[in-house]
Amino acid sequence: MMKNFDIVTLTVNPSIDKSTHFSGLIAEQKIRCQTPLFDAGGGGINVSKAISRLGGSSLTVFTSGGPVGEMLQDLVAKENIEFESITTKSATRENFIAVDDHTNSQYRFGFTGGSLSETESKAVLDTISNLKPKFLVASGSLNEGLGDDFYQKVAQIAQASHSKLIIDTSGAALQKVLEVGAYLIKPNVGELAKLIGVERLEMEEVNEAAQKIIAKGGAEIVVVSLGPQGAVLVTKEVYEYVPAPNVAKKSTVGAGDSMVGGMVWALSQNKSLKEVIRWGVACGSAATMNEGTQLFKENDAKRLFEWLKNK
């Protein structure tokens, strides 16, 4: 019997992130790369890693296929994160991240995930319905051929299980979730504009736009990431704006997932919403201080949280 987890994260389309350095990008020539680093990647897996860095625990559910899938399971196990994997016929994808040391430019190559069969996607949904956690985090892209309503089905399961759904996706997949309702969504300003059907939003229009979604029952909490400006958390009663701390940025890979991880961990610790958004911004900003796909270091996140506490 599997022990109960307060937090379950779901990654339908995980990846192995392979990162390296090279010097100078020249067409038609062999580019010599340094020994690559391999990380388990994909929204939910990164969220679980972030929770683990803060001393929390979660169960991460993901699909896994082929030798790359086996490597993914090993990498997750090395992080001491408990997981349940759903075997797929198609192989787990790889992403490639390369930094040019001459210019310090980062190049990110993302591949689409193999398609899931009907049996496989049903197995993912069945696994989720059996778990009934307090918080269910669904994050990341969907595989080829999975309908835009896949996360909507996850939202229905969360509702039936009385789990609080935290969803980090965009476009049609997010629109469909709003029809059922989620506990927390995390769009950026551009995505928020699309959700309410406008071209663009100014900073001072964000609160009203988020309130529209809340009034329709789309979400209880809307967290809007404002990039270098920070983030804002909106509920029916609360409006909390947090500026982003000024840190030396090395990579933005995993910053959004780190932010979600920080917030879910804080929610699971019954912290106030004022603290929840600050933990989110602290973890997201701390993640940008590290290279490649390493997420954040716990002491960076804690230091930034202390600094943000009075902001």
Buried (B, 14 or more C-beta within 10 A) or exposed (E): EEEEBBBBBBBBBBBBBBBBBBEEEEEEEEEEBEEBBBBBBBBBBBBBBBBBBBEBBBBBBBBBBBEBBEBBBEBBEEBEBBBBBBEBEBBBBBBBBBBBEEEEEBEBEBEEBBBBEEEBBEBBBEBBBEBBBBBBBBBBBBBEEBEBBBBBBBBBBBBEBEBBBBBBBBEBBBBBBBEBBBBBBBBBBEBBBBBBEEEEBEEEBBBEBBBBBBEEEBBBBBBBBBEEBBBBBBBEEEEBBBEBBEEEEBBEBBBBBBBBBBBBBBBBBEBEBEBBBBBBBBBBBBBBBBBBBBBBBBEBBBBBBEBBEEE
